[in-house]
């Protein structure tokens, strides 16, 4: 059971808009979010929030994106550039909720809402394009500092100063970091894959991908 002081550092939402990268290229993306004081969270996600690529983002299993605040200083030191708020397109920037400590299936109260961790985030190149750092995506995958996604168990309002509290620690204790390591770096680790699949609360998209891997291996 976690007993560290969890803190909400930043709350942000944003609808898809055109982002310019590589000087003149353009793409539609929901990664450029803006800090808000208060927002309502429904089963489908935050009011005023959205994604451009519905195949790879969004939906009930991926209604909330969380990113650990501690990684900001790590990346800023490595790349020697400032990372603005919500650089990774997350809704909740949090402290003391690192991937190594948070488990798939853990349940948290955030303000009036209750959320459950469903999967590690599978980051895409949009993050690198936004920050104009071509190697950032690969480094995120290498370190496993992906952040993670959650479903909404109870809808409610979240404020910039809302408390975050662990309500229920999942008994299987499959951390987001462990899942990332198996998914990205040990794709043929049968025991590891089975350990992740044993968590009933795992997001459907991860379950389908891991089951396909198992079929190929076996």
C-alpha positions in Angstrom: 0.0 0.0 0.0 1.4 3.4 -1.0 1.7 5.9 1.8 3.7 8.6 0.2 2.3 12.1 -0.2 0.8 12.1 -3.6 0.2 15.6 -5.1 -1.6 16.9 -8.2 0.9 19.3 -9.8 -1.0 20.3 -12.9 -4.5 19.7 -14.4 -4.9 20.2 -18.1 -7.3 19.5 -21.0 -7.4 20.4 -24.7 -9.2 19.6 -27.9 -7.3 18.6 -31.0 -5.8 21.5 -33.0 -3.2 22.0 -35.7 0.4 21.8 -34.4 3.3 23.0 -36.6 6.6 21.0 -36.3 9.9 20.7 -38.2 9.4 24.4 -39.1 6.6 24.0 -41.6 4.9 20.6 -41.3 1.4 20.4 -39.7 -0.6 17.8 -37.9 -3.9 17.6 -36.0 -3.2 16.5 -32.4 -4.7 16.7 -28.9 -1.3 16.8 -27.2 -1.2 20.6 -26.7 -3.3 20.9 -23.6 -3.8 23.9 -21.3 -3.8 24.2 -17.6 -7.3 24.6 -16.0 -8.5 25.3 -12.5 -11.5 22.9 -12.5 -12.9 20.4 -14.9 -15.6 17.6 -14.9 -14.4 14.1 -15.6 -16.9 11.7 -17.2 -16.5 8.0 -18.2 -15.5 9.1 -21.6 -12.9 11.6 -20.4 -12.6 15.3 -19.3 -15.0 17.9 -20.5 -13.2 20.0 -23.2 -10.6 17.3 -23.8 -10.2 15.2 -26.9 -7.9 13.2 -29.2 -7.3 13.4 -32.9 -6.2 9.8 -33.5 -9.1 7.8 -32.2 -7.5 4.5 -33.1 -4.6 4.9 -30.8 -6.0 7.2 -28.1 -9.1 7.8 -26.1 -12.1 5.6 -25.2 -13.3 4.4 -21.7 -10.1 2.5 -20.9 -8.0 5.5 -21.8 -10.1 8.3 -20.4 -7.4 9.9 -18.3 -3.7 10.3 -19.1 -1.3 10.6 -16.1 2.4 11.6 -16.1 4.8 11.7 -13.2 6.2 15.1 -12.4 9.6 13.7 -11.3 10.4 12.9 -14.9 10.3 16.5 -16.0 13.6 17.4 -14.3 15.1 14.1 -15.6 14.3 15.1 -19.2 15.2 18.7 -18.8 18.6 17.8 -17.5 19.2 15.3 -20.3 18.0 17.5 -23.2 19.0 20.8 -21.6 15.7 22.5 -22.6 12.7 23.5 -20.5 9.6 21.2 -20.7 6.4 23.2 -20.4 3.4 22.0 -18.4 1.7 19.0 -19.9 4.6 18.4 -22.3 3.5 14.8 -22.7 -0.2 15.6 -23.4 -1.2 14.3 -19.9 -4.3 15.5 -18.1 -2.9 14.9 -14.6 0.8 15.7 -13.8 1.4 14.0 -10.4 4.2 13.5 -7.9 4.9 10.3 -6.0 3.1 8.1 -8.5 6.0 6.7 -10.5 5.6 3.9 -13.0 7.6 1.6 -10.6 5.1 2.2 -7.8 1.8 2.3 -9.6 0.1 -1.0 -10.5 -2.4 -2.0 -13.2 -5.7 -2.1 -11.5 -4.9 0.4 -8.7 -7.8 2.7 -7.8 -7.4 6.4 -6.9 -9.7 9.1 -5.7 -8.9 12.4 -7.5 -11.2 15.2 -6.2 -14.7 13.9 -6.6 -13.8 11.4 -9.2 -12.5 7.8 -8.9 -10.1 6.4 -11.5 -8.4 3.0 -12.1 -5.1 2.4 -13.9 -5.6 0.3 -17.0 -2.3 0.3 -18.9 1.1 1.9 -19.4 0.9 4.5 -22.2 2.3 3.5 -25.6 3.9 6.8 -26.5 3.9 8.1 -30.1 6.2 10.3 -32.2 3.9 13.3 -31.6 5.7 13.8 -28.3 9.1 14.1 -30.1 7.5 16.4 -32.7 6.0 18.7 -30.1 9.3 19.2 -28.2 11.4 19.1 -31.4 13.5 16.4 -29.9 13.8 13.5 -32.4 15.3 11.1 -29.9 12.8 11.8 -27.0 10.4 9.0 -28.0 13.1 6.3 -28.0 14.4 7.6 -24.7 10.9 7.4 -23.1 10.6 3.8 -24.2 14.1 2.9 -23.0 13.5 4.3 -19.6 9.9 3.2 -19.3 8.9 6.7 -18.3 5.7 6.6 -20.4 3.1 7.6 -17.9 -0.1 5.6 -17.9 -3.8 5.6 -18.7 -6.9 5.2 -16.5 -10.6 4.4 -16.8 -13.2 6.4 -14.8 -15.1 4.4 -12.1 -16.9 7.4 -10.6 -17.5 10.6 -12.5 -16.9 13.9 -10.8 -15.2 17.3 -10.7 -11.4 17.7 -10.3 -9.8 21.0 -9.2 -6.2 22.1 -9.5 -5.8 21.7 -5.7 -7.7 18.4 -5.4 -6.3 15.7 -3.2 -5.2 12.3 -4.7 -5.5 9.2 -2.6 -4.9 5.5 -3.2 -8.2 3.8 -2.4 -7.3 0.3 -3.4 -4.0 -1.3 -4.3 -4.4 -4.2 -6.8 -3.4 -7.6 -5.2 -1.5 -8.8 -8.3 1.0 -5.9 -7.9 1.9 -5.7 -11.6 3.5 -2.3 -11.9 3.3 -0.1 -14.9 7.1 -0.2 -15.2 7.1 -4.0 -15.3 4.4 -4.0 -17.9 6.4 -1.5 -20.0 9.6 -3.6 -19.7 7.8 -6.7 -20.9 5.9 -4.9 -23.7 8.8 -2.9 -25.1 11.9 -4.9 -24.2 11.0 -8.5 -23.6 8.2 -9.2 -26.2 8.7 -13.0 -25.9 8.7 -13.3 -22.2 5.8 -15.7 -21.8 5.7 -15.7 -18.0 5.8 -11.9 -18.0 3.0 -11.6 -20.6 0.9 -14.1 -18.6 1.5 -12.1 -15.4 0.2 -8.9 -17.1 -2.8 -10.8 -18.7 -3.8 -12.2 -15.2 -4.8 -8.7 -14.2 -8.5 -8.6 -15.2 -8.6 -4.8 -15.1 -6.0 -4.5 -17.9 -7.1 -2.3 -20.9 -8.6 -4.3 -23.8 -6.1 -2.9 -26.3 -3.2 -4.3 -24.3 -5.0 -7.6 -23.7 -5.5 -8.1 -27.4 -1.9 -7.2 -28.3 -0.5 -9.5 -25.7 -2.8 -12.4 -26.5 -1.7 -12.1 -30.2 2.0 -12.2 -29.1 1.3 -15.3 -27.0 -0.3 -17.0 -30.0 2.7 -16.3 -32.1 5.2 -17.5 -29.5 3.3 -20.7 -28.7 
